[in-house]
Amino acid sequence: MKTLVWVEHDGSTVKDATLAVVTAASQLGEVHLLVAGQGMDGVAAEAAKIAGVGKVHVADDAAYAHALAENVAPLIAGLMADHDAFLAPATTNGKNIAPRVAALLDVMQISDILSV
């Protein structure tokens, strides 16, 4: 099973909430990350060093600079053909993006998972 995890970051470093999601995703199988933003070389390099990560997808574009769900959700939905599950941190941005991804894929979202 391949799981896609959206990486929350501050533009220069991966946020700790993402690490918790990667830990959970690793229990499901292969973990792929999506780093989206502008000027993402440093964040992508840091993300690639996270234990258990098999692949890092990078979307480096001004459209993703502020993690607007309206822009990020279609990007994620487009990557889901090659993945079985999508996980995001239970943060403000994650809770804004995840339901939009679910709607685009016409699937049900499960929120605030405490264990896998």
MMTF fields as JSON, N, C-alpha, C and O atoms, coordinates in Angstrom:
{
  "mmtfVersion": "1.0.0",
  "mmtfProducer": "UNKNOWN",
  "numBonds": 463,
  "numAtoms": 464,
  "numGroups": 116,
  "numChains": 1,
  "numModels": 1,
  "chainsPerModel": [1],
  "groupsPerChain": [116],
  "chainIdList": ["A"],
  "bondAtomList": [4, 2, 8, 6, 12, 10, 16, 14, 20, 18, 24, 22, 28, 26, 32, 30, 36, 34, 40, 38, 44, 42, 48, 46, 52, 50, 56, 54, 60, 58, 64, 62, 68, 66, 72, 70, 76, 74, 80, 78, 84, 82, 88, 86, 92, 90, 96, 94, 100, 98, 104, 102, 108, 106, 112, 110, 116, 114, 120, 118, 124, 122, 128, 126, 132, 130, 136, 134, 140, 138, 144, 142, 148, 146, 152, 150, 156, 154, 160, 158, 164, 162, 168, 166, 172, 170, 176, 174, 180, 178, 184, 182, 188, 186, 192, 190, 196, 194, 200, 198, 204, 202, 208, 206, 212, 210, 216, 214, 220, 218, 224, 222, 228, 226, 232, 230, 236, 234, 240, 238, 244, 242, 248, 246, 252, 250, 256, 254, 260, 258, 264, 262, 268, 266, 272, 270, 276, 274, 280, 278, 284, 282, 288, 286, 292, 290, 296, 294, 300, 298, 304, 302, 308, 306, 312, 310, 316, 314, 320, 318, 324, 322, 328, 326, 332, 330, 336, 334, 340, 338, 344, 342, 348, 346, 352, 350, 356, 354, 360, 358, 364, 362, 368, 366, 372, 370, 376, 374, 380, 378, 384, 382, 388, 386, 392, 390, 396, 394, 400, 398, 404, 402, 408, 406, 412, 410, 416, 414, 420, 418, 424, 422, 428, 426, 432, 430, 436, 434, 440, 438, 444, 442, 448, 446, 452, 450, 456, 454, 460, 458],
  "bondOrderList": [1, 1, 1, 1, 1, 1, 1, 1, 1, 1, 1, 1, 1, 1, 1, 1, 1, 1, 1, 1, 1, 1, 1, 1, 1, 1, 1, 1, 1, 1, 1, 1, 1, 1, 1, 1, 1, 1, 1, 1, 1, 1, 1, 1, 1, 1, 1, 1, 1, 1, 1, 1, 1, 1, 1, 1, 1, 1, 1, 1, 1, 1, 1, 1, 1, 1, 1, 1, 1, 1, 1, 1, 1, 1, 1, 1, 1, 1, 1, 1, 1, 1, 1, 1, 1, 1, 1, 1, 1, 1, 1, 1, 1, 1, 1, 1, 1, 1, 1, 1, 1, 1, 1, 1, 1, 1, 1, 1, 1, 1, 1, 1, 1, 1, 1],
  "groupList": [{"groupName": "MET", "atomNameList": ["N", "CA", "C", "O"], "elementList": ["N", "C", "C", "O"], "formalChargeList": [0, 0, 0, 0], "bondAtomList": [1, 0, 2, 1, 3, 2], "bondOrderList": [1, 1, 2], "singleLetterCode": "M", "chemCompType": "L-PEPTIDE LINKING"}, {"groupName": "LYS", "atomNameList": ["N", "CA", "C", "O"], "elementList": ["N", "C", "C", "O"], "formalChargeList": [0, 0, 0, 0], "bondAtomList": [1, 0, 2, 1, 3, 2], "bondOrderList": [1, 1, 2], "singleLetterCode": "K", "chemCompType": "L-PEPTIDE LINKING"}, {"groupName": "THR", "atomNameList": ["N", "CA", "C", "O"], "elementList": ["N", "C", "C", "O"], "formalChargeList": [0, 0, 0, 0], "bondAtomList": [1, 0, 2, 1, 3, 2], "bondOrderList": [1, 1, 2], "singleLetterCode": "T", "chemCompType": "L-PEPTIDE LINKING"}, {"groupName": "LEU", "atomNameList": ["N", "CA", "C", "O"], "elementList": ["N", "C", "C", "O"], "formalChargeList": [0, 0, 0, 0], "bondAtomList": [1, 0, 2, 1, 3, 2], "bondOrderList": [1, 1, 2], "singleLetterCode": "L", "chemCompType": "L-PEPTIDE LINKING"}, {"groupName": "VAL", "atomNameList": ["N", "CA", "C", "O"], "elementList": ["N", "C", "C", "O"], "formalChargeList": [0, 0, 0, 0], "bondAtomList": [1, 0, 2, 1, 3, 2], "bondOrderList": [1, 1, 2], "singleLetterCode": "V", "chemCompType": "L-PEPTIDE LINKING"}, {"groupName": "TRP", "atomNameList": ["N", "CA", "C", "O"], "elementList": ["N", "C", "C", "O"], "formalChargeList": [0, 0, 0, 0], "bondAtomList": [1, 0, 2, 1, 3, 2], "bondOrderList": [1, 1, 2], "singleLetterCode": "W", "chemCompType": "L-PEPTIDE LINKING"}, {"groupName": "GLU", "atomNameList": ["N", "CA", "C", "O"], "elementList": ["N", "C", "C", "O"], "formalChargeList": [0, 0, 0, 0], "bondAtomList": [1, 0, 2, 1, 3, 2], "bondOrderList": [1, 1, 2], "singleLetterCode": "E", "chemCompType": "L-PEPTIDE LINKING"}, {"groupName": "HIS", "atomNameList": ["N", "CA", "C", "O"], "elementList": ["N", "C", "C", "O"], "formalChargeList": [0, 0, 0, 0], "bondAtomList": [1, 0, 2, 1, 3, 2], "bondOrderList": [1, 1, 2], "singleLetterCode": "H", "chemCompType": "L-PEPTIDE LINKING"}, {"groupName": "ASP", "atomNameList": ["N", "CA", "C", "O"], "elementList": ["N", "C", "C", "O"], "formalChargeList": [0, 0, 0, 0], "bondAtomList": [1, 0, 2, 1, 3, 2], "bondOrderList": [1, 1, 2], "singleLetterCode": "D", "chemCompType": "L-PEPTIDE LINKING"}, {"groupName": "GLY", "atomNameList": ["N", "CA", "C", "O"], "elementList": ["N", "C", "C", "O"], "formalChargeList": [0, 0, 0, 0], "bondAtomList": [1, 0, 2, 1, 3, 2], "bondOrderList": [1, 1, 2], "singleLetterCode": "G", "chemCompType": "PEPTIDE LINKING"}, {"groupName": "SER", "atomNameList": ["N", "CA", "C", "O"], "elementList": ["N", "C", "C", "O"], "formalChargeList": [0, 0, 0, 0], "bondAtomList": [1, 0, 2, 1, 3, 2], "bondOrderList": [1, 1, 2], "singleLetterCode": "S", "chemCompType": "L-PEPTIDE LINKING"}, {"groupName": "ALA", "atomNameList": ["N", "CA", "C", "O"], "elementList": ["N", "C", "C", "O"], "formalChargeList": [0, 0, 0, 0], "bondAtomList": [1, 0, 2, 1, 3, 2], "bondOrderList": [1, 1, 2], "singleLetterCode": "A", "chemCompType": "L-PEPTIDE LINKING"}, {"groupName": "GLN", "atomNameList": ["N", "CA", "C", "O"], "elementList": ["N", "C", "C", "O"], "formalChargeList": [0, 0, 0, 0], "bondAtomList": [1, 0, 2, 1, 3, 2], "bondOrderList": [1, 1, 2], "singleLetterCode": "Q", "chemCompType": "L-PEPTIDE LINKING"}, {"groupName": "ILE", "atomNameList": ["N", "CA", "C", "O"], "elementList": ["N", "C", "C", "O"], "formalChargeList": [0, 0, 0, 0], "bondAtomList": [1, 0, 2, 1, 3, 2], "bondOrderList": [1, 1, 2], "singleLetterCode": "I", "chemCompType": "L-PEPTIDE LINKING"}, {"groupName": "TYR", "atomNameList": ["N", "CA", "C", "O"], "elementList": ["N", "C", "C", "O"], "formalChargeList": [0, 0, 0, 0], "bondAtomList": [1, 0, 2, 1, 3, 2], "bondOrderList": [1, 1, 2], "singleLetterCode": "Y", "chemCompType": "L-PEPTIDE LINKING"}, {"groupName": "ASN", "atomNameList": ["N", "CA", "C", "O"], "elementList": ["N", "C", "C", "O"], "formalChargeList": [0, 0, 0, 0], "bondAtomList": [1, 0, 2, 1, 3, 2], "bondOrderList": [1, 1, 2], "singleLetterCode": "N", "chemCompType": "L-PEPTIDE LINKING"}, {"groupName": "PRO", "atomNameList": ["N", "CA", "C", "O"], "elementList": ["N", "C", "C", "O"], "formalChargeList": [0, 0, 0, 0], "bondAtomList": [1, 0, 2, 1, 3, 2], "bondOrderList": [1, 1, 2], "singleLetterCode": "P", "chemCompType": "L-PEPTIDE LINKING"}, {"groupName": "PHE", "atomNameList": ["N", "CA", "C", "O"], "elementList": ["N", "C", "C", "O"], "formalChargeList": [0, 0, 0, 0], "bondAtomList": [1, 0, 2, 1, 3, 2], "bondOrderList": [1, 1, 2], "singleLetterCode": "F", "chemCompType": "L-PEPTIDE LINKING"}, {"groupName": "ARG", "atomNameList": ["N", "CA", "C", "O"], "elementList": ["N", "C", "C", "O"], "formalChargeList": [0, 0, 0, 0], "bondAtomList": [1, 0, 2, 1, 3, 2], "bondOrderList": [1, 1, 2], "singleLetterCode": "R", "chemCompType": "L-PEPTIDE LINKING"}],
  "groupTypeList": [0, 1, 2, 3, 4, 5, 4, 6, 7, 8, 9, 10, 2, 4, 1, 8, 11, 2, 3, 11, 4, 4, 2, 11, 11, 10, 12, 3, 9, 6, 4, 7, 3, 3, 4, 11, 9, 12, 9, 0, 8, 9, 4, 11, 11, 6, 11, 11, 1, 13, 11, 9, 4, 9, 1, 4, 7, 4, 11, 8, 8, 11, 11, 14, 11, 7, 11, 3, 11, 6, 15, 4, 11, 16, 3, 13, 11, 9, 3, 0, 11, 8, 7, 8, 11, 17, 3, 11, 16, 11, 2, 2, 15, 9, 1, 15, 13, 11, 16, 18, 4, 11, 11, 3, 3, 8, 4, 0, 12, 13, 10, 8, 13, 3, 10, 4],
  "groupIdList": [1, 2, 3, 4, 5, 6, 7, 8, 9, 10, 11, 12, 13, 14, 15, 16, 17, 18, 19, 20, 21, 22, 23, 24, 25, 26, 27, 28, 29, 30, 31, 32, 33, 34, 35, 36, 37, 38, 39, 40, 41, 42, 43, 44, 45, 46, 47, 48, 49, 50, 51, 52, 53, 54, 55, 56, 57, 58, 59, 60, 61, 62, 63, 64, 65, 66, 67, 68, 69, 70, 71, 72, 73, 74, 75, 76, 77, 78, 79, 80, 81, 82, 83, 84, 85, 86, 87, 88, 89, 90, 91, 92, 93, 94, 95, 96, 97, 98, 99, 100, 101, 102, 103, 104, 105, 106, 107, 108, 109, 110, 111, 112, 113, 114, 115, 116],
  "secStructList": [7, 3, 3, 3, 3, 3, 7, 7, 5, 7, 1, 1, 1, 5, 7, 2, 2, 2, 2, 2, 2, 2, 2, 2, 2, 2, 6, 6, 1, 3, 3, 3, 3, 3, 3, 3, 3, 1, 1, 7, 2, 2, 2, 2, 2, 2, 2, 2, 6, 1, 6, 6, 3, 3, 3, 3, 3, 3, 3, 3, 7, 4, 4, 4, 6, 6, 7, 7, 2, 2, 2, 2, 2, 2, 2, 2, 2, 2, 2, 4, 4, 4, 7, 1, 3, 3, 3, 7, 7, 1, 1, 2, 2, 2, 2, 2, 2, 2, 2, 2, 2, 2, 2, 2, 2, 6, 7, 7, 7, 7, 7, 7, 7, 7, 7, 7],
  "xCoordList": [0.841, 0.0, 0.888, 1.822, 0.586, 1.335, 0.49, -0.66, 1.081, 0.397, 1.099, 2.322, 0.322, 0.843, 0.607, -0.514, 1.66, 1.578, 1.91, 2.955, 1.009, 1.274, 2.189, 1.894, 3.297, 4.29, 3.941, 3.915, 3.673, 3.47, 4.837, 5.65, 5.079, 6.38, 6.18, 5.09, 7.243, 7.183, 7.936, 8.248, 8.218, 8.956, 10.436, 11.13, 10.919, 12.33, 12.563, 13.574, 11.642, 11.801, 10.47, 9.394, 10.576, 9.403, 8.886, 9.662, 7.575, 6.986, 6.871, 6.689, 6.98, 6.95, 5.686, 5.731, 4.565, 3.306, 3.428, 2.801, 4.227, 4.433, 5.14, 4.836, 6.069, 6.817, 5.897, 6.067, 4.928, 3.963, 3.123, 2.809, 2.763, 1.968, 2.788, 2.266, 4.047, 4.916, 5.042, 5.039, 5.152, 5.221, 3.969, 4.059, 2.809, 1.547, 1.474, 1.086, 1.845, 1.776, 2.689, 2.364, 3.819, 4.764, 4.168, 4.621, 3.17, 2.503, 1.572, 1.159, 1.246, 0.368, 1.138, 0.575, 2.422, 3.218, 4.167, 4.726, 4.346, 5.277, 4.782, 3.601, 5.705, 5.354, 5.972, 7.179, 5.121, 5.564, 5.159, 4.102, 5.986, 5.692, 5.434, 5.967, 4.61, 4.41, 4.846, 4.276, 5.865, 6.327, 5.84, 6.249, 4.965, 4.417, 4.672, 4.462, 5.124, 5.402, 6.276, 6.363, 6.921, 7.822, 9.215, 9.364, 10.23, 11.592, 11.76, 12.223, 11.387, 11.273, 12.497, 12.413, 13.618, 14.801, 15.212, 15.451, 15.297, 15.71, 14.715, 15.102, 13.428, 12.384, 12.365, 12.236, 12.493, 12.491, 13.687, 13.554, 14.847, 16.038, 15.851, 16.224, 15.273, 15.011, 13.987, 14.147, 12.943, 11.889, 12.443, 12.03, 13.371, 13.953, 14.753, 14.984, 15.174, 15.967, 15.106, 15.639, 13.789, 12.906, 12.887, 12.687, 13.093, 13.128, 11.823, 10.737, 11.943, 10.776, 10.175, 9.208, 10.722, 10.174, 10.78, 12.0, 9.903, 10.356, 10.536, 11.385, 9.739, 9.784, 9.267, 8.37, 9.847, 9.382, 8.969, 9.787, 7.696, 7.186, 7.335, 7.009, 7.821, 8.009, 7.22, 7.359, 6.388, 5.653, 6.133, 5.663, 7.069, 7.688, 7.111, 7.517, 6.159, 5.463, 4.863, 4.475, 4.787, 4.209, 2.764, 2.298, 2.055, 0.653, 0.517, -0.549, 1.58, 1.534, 2.244, 2.393, 2.678, 3.502, 2.844, 3.536, 1.541, 0.86, -0.019, -0.874, 0.176, -0.576, -2.079, -2.827, -2.525, -3.965, -4.608, -4.197, -5.607, -6.273, -6.841, -6.862, -7.297, -7.876, -6.862, -7.242, -5.586, -4.533, -3.905, -3.603, -3.712, -3.013, -3.882, -3.381, -5.169, -6.05, -6.094, -5.984, -6.251, -6.241, -4.898, -4.858, -3.823, -2.5, -2.446, -1.992, -2.91, -2.92, -3.839, -3.472, -5.028, -5.989, -5.391, -5.633, -4.623, -3.98, -2.927, -2.662, -2.326, -1.309, -1.902, -1.195, -3.173, -3.775, -3.988, -4.25, -3.883, -4.012, -2.927, -3.12, -1.784, -0.664, -0.536, 0.45, -1.529, -1.471, -2.788, -3.839, -2.714, -3.899, -4.541, -5.732, -3.769, -4.295, -3.58, -2.459, -4.254, -3.685, -3.799, -4.86, -2.702, -2.698, -2.128, -1.235, -2.666, -2.183, -2.182, -2.962, -1.319, -1.323, -2.673, -3.364, -3.037, -4.294, -4.061, -4.233, -3.665, -3.404, -4.451, -5.279, -4.416, -5.366, -5.271, -6.293, -4.059, -3.895, -4.305, -4.983, -3.898, -4.268, -5.771, -6.318, -6.436, -7.893, -8.628, -9.824, -7.936, -8.514, -8.324, -9.21, -7.183, -6.858, -7.554, -8.123, -7.516, -8.013, -9.463, -9.732, -10.411, -11.786, -11.952, -12.801, -11.147, -11.211, -10.683, -11.226, -9.623, -9.097, -10.158, -10.407, -10.776, -11.82, -12.96, -13.458, -13.376, -14.47, -14.073, -14.867, -12.854, -12.392, -12.316, -12.534, -12.008, -11.897, -13.208, -13.307, -14.211, -15.516, -15.379, -15.927, -14.631, -14.447, -14.735, -14.811, -14.893, -15.143, -13.825, -12.877, -13.779, -12.599, -12.754, -13.846, -11.665, -11.634, -10.672, -9.507, -11.161, -10.369, -9.846, -10.394, -8.774, -8.224, -7.995, -8.466, -7.277, -6.957, -5.891, -4.877, -6.117, -5.188, -4.208, -3.127, -4.579, -3.649, -4.007, -5.138, -3.005, -3.196, -3.061, -3.184],
  "yCoordList": [-1.176, 0.0, 1.24, 1.346, 2.182, 3.433, 4.566, 4.764, 5.299, 6.417, 7.713, 7.812, 8.71, 10.04, 10.922, 11.009, 11.574, 12.479, 13.885, 14.116, 14.831, 16.239, 16.785, 16.666, 17.381, 17.913, 19.347, 20.23, 19.567, 20.936, 21.505, 20.842, 22.737, 23.375, 24.874, 25.4, 25.55, 27.004, 27.727, 28.911, 27.015, 27.594, 27.252, 27.364, 26.832, 26.467, 25.146, 24.485, 24.751, 23.484, 22.738, 23.334, 21.431, 20.572, 20.741, 20.717, 20.912, 21.063, 19.7, 18.672, 19.717, 18.481, 17.662, 16.434, 18.317, 17.591, 16.608, 15.549, 16.952, 16.062, 14.78, 13.704, 14.887, 13.708, 12.689, 11.484, 13.17, 12.262, 11.547, 10.366, 12.264, 11.66, 10.609, 9.55, 10.886, 9.913, 8.644, 7.538, 8.797, 7.63, 6.774, 5.55, 7.409, 6.672, 6.036, 4.875, 6.788, 6.285, 5.085, 4.183, 5.065, 3.952, 2.629, 1.563, 2.689, 1.469, 0.901, -0.256, 1.72, 1.282, 0.683, -0.083, 1.024, 0.54, 1.614, 2.373, 1.674, 2.614, 4.049, 4.337, 4.946, 6.345, 7.232, 7.196, 8.029, 9.061, 10.404, 10.52, 11.415, 12.753, 13.703, 13.531, 14.71, 15.805, 17.093, 17.51, 17.714, 19.027, 20.017, 19.958, 20.928, 21.923, 23.313, 23.568, 24.202, 25.57, 26.246, 25.797, 27.322, 28.039, 28.046, 28.351, 27.711, 27.63, 26.465, 26.638, 25.293, 24.125, 23.22, 22.13, 23.628, 22.759, 22.316, 21.13, 23.248, 22.923, 22.036, 21.08, 22.347, 21.547, 20.142, 19.158, 20.052, 18.74, 17.903, 16.7, 18.531, 17.808, 17.308, 16.179, 18.146, 17.729, 16.593, 15.627, 16.716, 15.693, 14.347, 13.301, 14.372, 13.131, 12.38, 11.178, 13.074, 12.453, 11.852, 11.22, 12.037, 11.5, 9.977, 9.424, 9.321, 7.853, 7.265, 7.702, 6.268, 5.555, 6.106, 5.546, 7.188, 7.81, 7.164, 7.075, 6.712, 6.065, 7.009, 6.777, 8.086, 9.001, 10.362, 10.459, 11.416, 12.779, 13.416, 13.576, 13.779, 14.531, 16.012, 16.425, 16.807, 18.235, 19.031, 18.824, 19.944, 20.879, 22.27, 22.846, 22.8, 24.085, 25.137, 25.25, 25.902, 26.884, 27.957, 27.673, 29.164, 30.269, 29.992, 30.514, 29.189, 28.872, 28.135, 28.166, 27.475, 26.691, 27.388, 26.806, 28.625, 29.337, 29.501, 29.481, 29.662, 29.919, 28.759, 28.93, 27.593, 26.377, 26.59, 26.071, 27.347, 27.552, 26.243, 25.635, 25.825, 24.55, 24.506, 23.452, 25.643, 25.706, 25.322, 24.83, 25.539, 25.191, 23.828, 23.066, 23.528, 22.303, 21.058, 20.01, 21.157, 19.976, 19.341, 18.119, 20.116, 19.48, 18.817, 17.799, 19.393, 18.794, 17.416, 16.445, 17.345, 16.073, 15.068, 13.91, 15.518, 14.622, 14.035, 12.872, 14.826, 14.351, 13.281, 12.461, 13.283, 12.28, 10.996, 9.997, 11.006, 9.864, 8.634, 7.55, 8.774, 7.604, 6.573, 5.378, 7.038, 6.151, 5.84, 5.237, 6.249, 6.045, 5.469, 5.659, 4.767, 4.131, 4.951, 4.796, 5.822, 6.632, 7.973, 8.109, 8.959, 10.295, 10.682, 10.539, 11.174, 11.643, 13.054, 13.417, 13.842, 15.201, 15.452, 14.842, 16.339, 16.674, 17.262, 17.889, 17.052, 17.596, 19.031, 19.368, 19.86, 21.279, 22.088, 21.524, 23.388, 24.238, 24.005, 23.832, 23.998, 23.78, 22.374, 22.193, 21.384, 20.004, 19.799, 19.099, 20.415, 20.28, 21.101, 20.905, 22.003, 22.761, 22.009, 22.013, 21.376, 20.681, 19.324, 19.01, 18.524, 17.141, 17.005, 16.15, 17.809, 17.631, 17.991, 17.43, 18.915, 19.284, 18.145, 17.863, 17.498, 16.334, 15.239, 14.642, 14.979, 13.947, 14.26, 13.366, 15.514, 15.902, 15.71, 15.217, 16.095, 15.93, 14.462, 14.12, 13.599, 12.163, 11.422, 10.227, 12.129, 11.551, 10.373, 9.292, 10.619, 9.623, 10.278, 11.501, 9.438, 9.947, 10.211, 9.433, 11.302, 11.65, 11.126, 11.156, 10.653, 10.273, 11.241, 11.341, 11.953, 13.004, 12.603, 11.726, 13.268, 13.179, 11.75, 11.357, 10.989, 9.604, 9.609, 10.298, 8.856, 8.818, 7.655, 7.723, 6.584, 5.465, 4.68, 4.722, 3.957, 3.155, 1.698, 0.826],
  "zCoordList": [0.0, 0.0, 0.0, 0.795, -0.903, -0.981, -0.407, -0.798, 0.52, 1.154, 0.799, 0.895, 0.387, 0.094, 1.308, 1.811, 1.778, 2.927, 2.458, 1.85, 2.747, 2.449, 3.536, 4.725, 3.124, 4.054, 4.415, 3.557, 5.695, 6.167, 6.525, 7.17, 6.099, 6.308, 6.481, 6.254, 6.885, 7.047, 5.932, 6.05, 4.868, 3.75, 3.78, 2.769, 4.954, 5.046, 5.775, 5.538, 6.659, 7.376, 7.463, 7.412, 7.594, 7.762, 9.189, 10.144, 9.327, 10.663, 11.35, 10.697, 12.67, 13.458, 13.24, 13.307, 12.98, 12.768, 11.609, 11.622, 10.618, 9.474, 9.897, 9.383, 10.819, 11.269, 11.929, 11.747, 12.689, 13.319, 12.271, 12.418, 11.217, 10.142, 9.399, 9.051, 9.158, 8.484, 9.328, 8.788, 10.629, 11.516, 11.372, 11.276, 11.357, 11.187, 9.806, 9.676, 8.773, 7.401, 7.199, 6.426, 7.879, 7.705, 8.181, 7.766, 9.035, 9.489, 8.42, 8.498, 7.424, 6.343, 5.174, 4.392, 5.045, 3.921, 3.426, 4.217, 2.122, 1.504, 1.672, 1.478, 2.035, 2.279, 1.207, 0.969, 0.564, -0.366, 0.215, 0.835, 0.021, 0.519, -0.633, -1.729, -0.373, -1.318, -0.646, 0.362, -1.218, -0.779, -1.825, -2.984, -1.413, -2.337, -1.779, -0.593, -2.642, -2.233, -3.266, -4.409, -2.864, -3.759, -3.133, -1.949, -3.922, -3.413, -2.457, -1.329, -2.904, -2.029, -1.971, -1.406, -2.528, -2.541, -1.141, -0.914, -0.209, 1.156, 1.876, 2.549, 1.738, 2.386, 1.796, 2.524, 0.477, -0.18, 0.271, 0.495, 0.403, 0.857, 2.286, 2.605, 3.148, 4.53, 4.566, 5.312, 3.76, 3.724, 3.271, 3.773, 2.329, 1.809, 2.87, 2.736, 3.916, 4.984, 6.094, 7.007, 6.032, 7.068, 6.957, 5.875, 8.071, 8.098, 7.588, 7.97, 6.718, 6.216, 4.945, 4.429, 4.427, 3.215, 1.978, 1.843, 1.069, -0.148, -1.315, -2.177, -1.357, -2.495, -2.056, -1.219, -2.635, -2.366, -3.682, -4.587, -3.783, -4.929, -4.586, -3.473, -5.525, -5.275, -6.302, -7.507, -5.808, -6.66, -6.266, -5.285, -7.039, -6.729, -7.668, -8.824, -7.148, -7.976, -7.074, -5.941, -7.564, -6.79, -6.389, -5.376, -7.157, -6.848, -5.52, -4.904, -5.074, -3.839, -2.675, -1.6, -2.885, -1.905, -0.545, 0.473, -0.497, 0.777, 1.22, 2.089, 0.638, 0.988, 0.906, 1.735, -0.087, -0.259, -0.697, -1.685, 0.042, -0.237, -1.648, -2.284, -2.13, -3.473, -4.543, -5.606, -4.276, -5.234, -4.939, -5.858, -3.664, -3.274, -3.442, -3.85, -3.136, -3.203, -4.598, -4.699, -5.673, -7.003, -7.337, -8.027, -6.852, -7.046, -6.387, -6.993, -5.15, -4.418, -5.105, -5.302, -5.463, -6.125, -7.402, -7.726, -8.115, -9.335, -9.093, -9.972, -7.913, -7.575, -7.015, -6.885, -6.685, -5.999, -6.884, -6.363, -8.184, -9.059, -8.748, -8.971, -8.232, -7.92, -6.43, -6.005, -5.633, -4.182, -3.679, -4.291, -2.563, -1.98, -0.877, -0.604, -0.236, 0.863, 0.884, 0.393, 1.464, 1.634, 3.098, 3.706, 3.663, 5.045, 5.108, 4.343, 6.037, 6.274, 7.772, 8.504, 8.235, 9.662, 10.081, 9.278, 11.343, 11.877, 12.342, 13.514, 11.381, 11.623, 10.869, 10.153, 11.026, 10.306, 8.806, 8.141, 8.267, 6.826, 6.416, 5.405, 7.193, 6.877, 6.888, 6.036, 7.858, 7.965, 6.911, 6.698, 6.263, 5.159, 3.838, 2.984, 3.679, 2.434, 2.324, 1.278, 3.378, 3.32, 2.846, 2.002, 3.349, 2.869, 1.393, 0.7, 0.929, -0.492, -1.36, -2.428, -0.893, -1.615, -1.65, -2.697, -0.513, -0.439, -1.397, -2.082, -1.45, -2.348, -3.809, -4.609, -4.156, -5.54, -5.943, -7.105, -4.982, -5.263, -5.038, -5.319, -4.534, -4.212, -3.247, -3.466, -2.179, -1.119, 0.229, 0.342, 1.241, 2.576, 3.296, 3.185, 4.027, 4.811, 6.234, 6.8, 6.798, 8.21, 8.892, 8.506, 9.906, 10.544, 11.914, 12.582, 12.31, 13.666, 14.142, 15.209, 13.351, 13.702, 14.8, 14.683, 15.844, 16.974, 16.911, 17.496, 16.203, 16.044, 14.791, 14.307, 14.279, 13.07, 13.443, 12.583]
}
